[in-house]
Amino acid sequence: MRIAVVGGGIGGLCLAHGLRKAGVDVAVYERDFSRTDRLQGYRVHINPHGAAALKECLPAANWQRFERSAGSGGNGFGFMSEQLKPLLVLDPDDERHYSASRITLRQVLLDGLDVQFGKRFERYEQGENIKLHFEDGTTAECDVLVGADGIRSRVRQQYLPHAGTEDVGVTAIAGKLLLDEHDWVPSDLVERANSIIPTSRAGMFLVTHDGLGVTDNDDLLFDNVRPYLMWAYAAADLRVHDGMDLQREVLARIARWSPVLNRIVENSPAETISEWRVRSSRPIERWQPTNVTLLGDAIHAMTPMRGIGANIALRDAQLLTKCIKEGGDSIARYEREMYDYGFAAVRDSLKAAKQFADGGPVARTIFKTVLRTASAVPALKRAMF
């Protein structure tokens, strides 16, 4: 069996490693032109489930390199008012979480794979075998096609044209404060991730990413080792346009919030600040399995408010590898399970996004009261979280 993976993101590369490890013939086609085309982005939280998928699929040397190069994460979670008054603090769990540089994780995942770069997928012809067509005029054949080509997946557009994503009505602006230049940030904001719950229809999320660990391969670092505090402000009534000063817009909206939060935004380098419209996959009915399938954001893209998108993609890779190794109706078994947990995560993430960036003052006051009550009553806290 020859499997083609279109898309060289986290999920697609993890799948390729898992299949190679299982002795399956796999080819990866990536639209980027080189290994270093994606040297950007924030770090990504890899939870215990995502880490288990990486460990199972990657060669031992790649996994060890990931562990050495990833910082720590999962140091608990806090809810605070816009004046930084604690509402509820959740203790960290006993399992290890990782804060991974997207740049370095990509290099770890590419190591050992013969990825075909510069292959922008155009369409496929489906029959007993599948013929892939690329924009450069070349073609390739495979027995199974896996679309791992992200939120704008061309494989999905052809295979499930009724699927896709929709704007959820929330816009976010994010930036990062370099902590090696600013030692005045309160420890509460550095030691754990925090969600700011204001009275207004908005929210802010803050999380610290420490520097990468020691690695024996300097090529993996790409000068991406500086610790920083990432912040993201989101609101349902936020509209951006060309020429807008994103930093000034956030400062105007949080002017009456804690001076510390204002100082964090004000001192964040302008080049680190960006915006995006939050999107989420549309719900769809189950489809009939074939020799084409989808993985990660290509099928169940979710909002960033739960921070689990990459981990769900890794779970997809782990599950699909397992199903293909076992043989039989592998795609049907994979899609049956993936559909359930994937779209459950989409729904959960969408609900979190709307709670985070929308909701009236009364609802937010009630939520704050619930958080304070849970903080004061340990039994209620355990039951809720």
N, C-alpha and C positions, 0 to 999 in steps of 0.2 A: 504493500500500500504506500502510495506517495501522497503526502499532505502538503498543501501550499498554505502558508500563512501570509495574508496581506496586511501589513502594518507592523512596524517594529517598535511599538510602545512597550510598557511594562508587562501587560498581559500576554501579548503576542510573543515576546522574547522568552518569557518564562515558559510558555507552552512549548516553544521550539526546543528549549533545553530539556524539558520533561520528556518530549517525544524522542529526542536523540538518545537520552539516557535509557529509554526503553527499547532502543534499536529500531525505531521507526524512521523511515526516509522522509525528511521534512525540509522544505525550502521556505525562506523568508524573503518577501519582496517589500522593500521600503522606499517611499517616495523621496526621502531626504537623499542628498548626494554623497554624504560621507558620515563617518562615525561621530564627527564633532559638530554636526549641524544644529543640534539641540542643546547648546550650552546656555541654558537659561532656566528660570523658574525657581519657585520656592522649594523648600524641602518637603518631603511627604512623610506622613505618619504611617508606619507599618505596624499594624497591631499583631497580636499573637497568631491569629488565623492567617494573616498575610505572610508572616514570617515562617509559619509551618509549611505553607505552599512553596515558598522560595527554597526552603531547606530540602524539601522533598524533590523538587524539580531540578535544582541546580547541581552541577558537579561539586564535589566537596571543596575544591579549591576556590570556586566562585563564591560559595556560601561563606567560607572563612574570610574571604576578602570583604564581603558585604558586612559581616559582623565587625571587622576591624575598622571599617570606614564609616560606619553609622554611629550617630550620637545616641544618647539615651532619650527616652520619651516616656509618657505614661505616668507622670509624677502627680497624678490627681487632677481634679477639675474644680473650678470655683465659679460661682455665680455672684456678681457684684452689682450694686446700683451704679448709676452714672457718676456718683460722688465717691466711688470705690469703697462703699460700705459693704462688708461681706453679708451675703444672704444665705449661702450654703456652700460648704466645702466638701467635696467627695474625695475620700482617701484613695491613693493608688492601689491597683490590684497587685497580686503576687506574681503575675506573669510579665515577661519582659516586652516592652514596646521599643520601637526604634524610630529615630528621627533621621531619615535618609536624604541626602542630597539627591535631587532628581538627576543632576548631571552625573554624579558618581555612580548612582544606581544604574543609569543607562549604560555606562562604560562596563560595569560589572556584568550586566546582562548580555552585552554584545560580545564579551570575551569568550572566544571559543566557537562562535557561530559564524558561518560563512553567509552573511546577509548580502543579498543583491540590492545594492543601493541605486538610486536614480530610477526606480521602477514605479512610476505613477499609474496605478491600476485604472483601467478604463471600463472594461466590461468582461463578462464571461459567457461562454456558450456551454450550456448544461446538457449532458447526456449520460451515457454510461461512464464516460470520462468527462472531465471538465477542461475546457480550453480557456486560458486567461489571455486577455489582450491588454497591452500597456500603451501609454501615449507615445512612446518612442518607436512604435511599430513592431516591437518584438512580441512573441507569444510564449506561453509555457503550458504544460499539461499536468494534471494531477487527478487523483481519485477522490480526494476530499478537499474542499476549499473552506478555510476559516477566515472570516472577515474580522480582523482585529484593528481596523483602521479608524477607530475613534468616533467622536460624536457626529462627524459629517461623513460617515462611512459610505463609500460608493458601492461596496458589496451589499450593504443593507438597502440602499436606494433601489438596486435592481432586484434583490431577492424578496424583500418585504417593503414594497414602496409605500404601503399605508402606515408603516412605522415611522419613527423619527422623534424629534424633540420639539418642545414648545416653550415659549417665553413664560416664566412664572410670575412676571410682574415685579421682580426684585432686581435692583442694581447694586453692585458692591464696588467699593474703592478700597484698595489695599496698598500697604507699603511696609517697609521694614526699617527699624532703628538698629544701627550697628552698636552692639553692646560693648565692644572693646573701646569705643569712643565715648560712651555714656554710662558711667557707673552710678548714676543717681536714681535709676529706676527702682522702685520699691520691691523688696524681695517677694511679696505676694504675687507680683506680676511676672516674676522671673522663674519662680520655683514650679509653677504649674500653669496650665492653660486656664483662661478665664473668659466667661461670657458676660458682657455688660448688658444689663436689663434696664433701660431708661423708661421713663413714663411715655415718651414720644414713640411714634411708630418707626422705630429704628433699632439697631443693635450694633454692638461692636464685639469682635472676637480677638483675643490676644494670646499668642503662644510663643514661647522661647524655643529657639533651635540652637543647641550648642555646636561647637566646632566638631569637625569630623575626627574620628580616632586615628591612630597611627596606622599607616598602610605601607606595605613594602613596594608599592608601585606608584611612583610620583606622578605618572601620567593620569592617575585617577583623580587627582586633586583639583586641577584647573582653578587654583586660587579660590576655592569655594569653602574655606575652612573658618571663616570669621563667624562668631556667634551673633545672632540677631534676634530681636523681638519683632515678630510679624503681627500686624494689626489689620483688621478688615472691618470697615464700616459698611453697613447695608441698610437700605430703606426701600419701602414700596413706592414712595413718591419722588425718588431720586432719578433725575433724567440728565444724562450727560450729552455733550455736544462738542463738535470740533472747536478747539481753542479754549475750552473750559480749563481753568486752573483747578485741578482735582484736589490738590492739597488745601487750597484756600476754601473750596467748597466744604470739605469735611470740617475744617476749623470753624467755619461759620455755623455749621449745624451742631457742633459740640461746644460752642462758646460758653455755655452755662454748665457744662459738665466739669468734672474734676480738672484742676489746673495740670495735674500730672498727665492726664490723657491728652490734653491740648499740647503739652510740651513734647510728648512722644510723637504726635503727628507733625508738629512744627519742625522737629529736628530730624525727621526722616528725609534722606536725600531724595530729591525730586525724581531722579532716574529710577528709583525703586517703586514709585507709585504708579499703579495702573488701575483700570476699571474693566468690569465685564457685566454683561446682562446674564443673569442666572437662568439656565435652561434645565429642563428635565424631560425624560422620555415620556412620550404619550403612552397610556395604557393600551395594550392590544390583546386580542384573543390568542390562544395557542394556535400554532400553525403546524402543518403537516411536515414532519422531518424529511430531509433529502440528504444528498451528499454535499450540501452547502450549510454552514452554520456560522454563528456570530459569537463574539466574546467581548466582554468589557463594555466600554462606552458605545461601541457599535450597536449594542442592543438595549442596554439598560443604563443609559447615562443618568446621573443623579446630581442634585445640587451638592455644593461642597459643605453644607452645614453640619453634616455628621462626620465628615472626614474619612469616609470609608470607600470611596470609589475605586482607588487603586487596590485596596484589599479585596474587594469583590471581584475585580478583574483577575487577581492572583488566584482566588478561589476557583474561578472559571477555568483557568489554566490547569490547576491541579486536578479538578474534576474531569475535564475533557481528556487529559493525559490518562487518567485511571480508566475511563470508559473505553478509550481506544486500545489500551493495553489488554483489556478483558475481551475485546472483540464483540461479535454479535451486533445487535442493534445499538451500537455505541452512541451515535448521534442522537437517537431518540431518547436514550437514558440520560444523556447529558442535558438535553434541552428540557426534559421533564423536570429535573431537579433545579437546573439553572433558572428556569422561568419562575419557579416559586420563590427562591431566596433573592433572586435578582430584582424582580419587580416589587417584592416586599421592601427591599432596601430603597428602591425608588420612592415608594409611597412614604416611607418613614422619613427620608431625607427631605421630600417636598413639604411634609407637615412641619418639620423642623425649620425649614427656610421661611415659611409663612409666619410661624410663631416668632421667629427671630427678628424679622424685618417688618412685621405688620401687627395688627391688633390694636384696639383702642386703649385709652388710659384705664378704664375699669378692668378690662381683662388683664392688663399688665399689673395693676395693683393687686388683683386676686392672686396672680401667679407669684408675685413677690411675697405675699402673705403665706402662701403654701410653702415656698422655699424656706422662709424663716421658721415656720412651724416644724418642718422636717428637720431643720438644723437643731432645733431645741428638743425634739423627741426622737431619740436614736432608733426606736422600733419602727417609727413611721419612715424615717430615712432609709432603713434597710428594706422596707417593703416597697418603697417608691423606686429605689435605685439599685 
